[in-house]
Amino acid sequence: MPEVGVRREFQSPRLRGLRQWPVPRFADYLLFYRVDSDAVRVLRLLHAKMDIARVLEDDIPPPNGQSLADLMAELLKEERE
């Protein structure tokens, strides 16, 4: 059932496979997620009037299975070194 959200098409390959789901009772908000082989990864919650492609391009890691938590841990580790 994770595929129930609408698959979005973006020009950027790093956004490949993203899906969106409108938040119930909050129609102006969209949840963006990616379905991986072992999990559904929620990536961003955005207001529908934002420049979605720009925000996602700046924030979303490529679809290599790395979660946002893993990415943050990696960045914090690099900062400490």
Secondary structure, DSSP 4 states (H G I P E B T S, - for coil): -GGGSEEP--SSGGGTTEEEEEETTEEEEEEEEEE-SS-EEEEEEEETTS-HHHHHHHHPPPSSS--HHHHHHHHHHHHH-
